[in-house]
Amino acid sequence: MVYKRKRQFFYVNLLEEKDLLILKDLFYFDLDSPKFIAKRLNLTLKEVSKRLNFLEKLGIIVKHPKGCYELSQSWRELLKKLLEEGRFYG
């Protein structure tokens, strides 16, 4: 578990501002489609899709068969902790 946490914190440092916005959005809205994420964050669908694919490859989010995305359970727990501590500003 300690190794997993260290890897997660390493990934947080690699993420761009748009990635952090998307993660925060998925934290609050749970399961959602790229179209609605793009609309809420005022980003293009192409940019959101690109960032979602990147986040999925890292194992941070999970894509469902119908095309919606959600945070993986371990990342949901990490973001909850970071938000509670005021250490996540996405």
N, C-alpha and C positions, 0 to 999 in steps of 0.2 A: 504493500500500500504506500509506503514511503517513496519507493521508486516512481510509482504512478503519479504522486503529487509533485515530485521534482520535475518529471516530464511535463506535467500540465503547466507548471509555472514557467518552464522553458518556452513552451508554446505561446503562452500569454505575451511574452516579450517579443515574439516573432510576428504577432498579429498587427495588421494595419488598423487605422482608426475606423474604417468602414466595417472591418471584421468585428470589432468591438461593438459597434452600433447594432450590427445584425445579431450578435450573441445576446445583447441586452434585450433586444426586441423579442427574440425567441424565448428568453427567460420569462418575460412578462406575458407574452401572447401564446406561449407553449407551441402548439402545432400549427404551422401556417405555410402558405404557398409563396413562391418567389414573387409572384405578381403583387400580392398584398403587402409583403415586406417592402418591396421597392416603393410602393405607393406611400406607405407610412413614413419611410425614411427619406423620401424625395430623392431617390436614386434611380438610375435606369435599370430596367429589367436585365439587360445584358450584364451590367456590373454586379448586380446582386447574384445572378446565376453563377458568374465566375467566382465570386467570393464564397458562395455556398458550396460549390464543387471543391474548392480549396479546403474549406473547413471540414467537409465530409471525408476527404482523403486523410486529414489529420486525425479523424476519429472523434472530433469535437461535436459534430452533429450527425444525425441519422436521417436518411431519406426513406420515406415510406413509398410503397408501390404506386400510390396515386399522385406522387410528385410533391407531397408536403414534407417539410423538414421539422425536426425538433432537436433539442439539445440531448446529448447522451446523458444518462443518469449521473455518471461521475462528474461531468462538467456542470450539470445543473446544481449539484451539491457544492462544487467549488465556487461557482458564481454566487450562490446564495451566501456562502461564507464571506466572500470578498465584498459583496454589497453590504452585508451587515456590518463589516468592519470599516466600511468607507474606503476600501482599497481598489475599487473598480469604478472607472469613470467613463466607460464607453457611452 
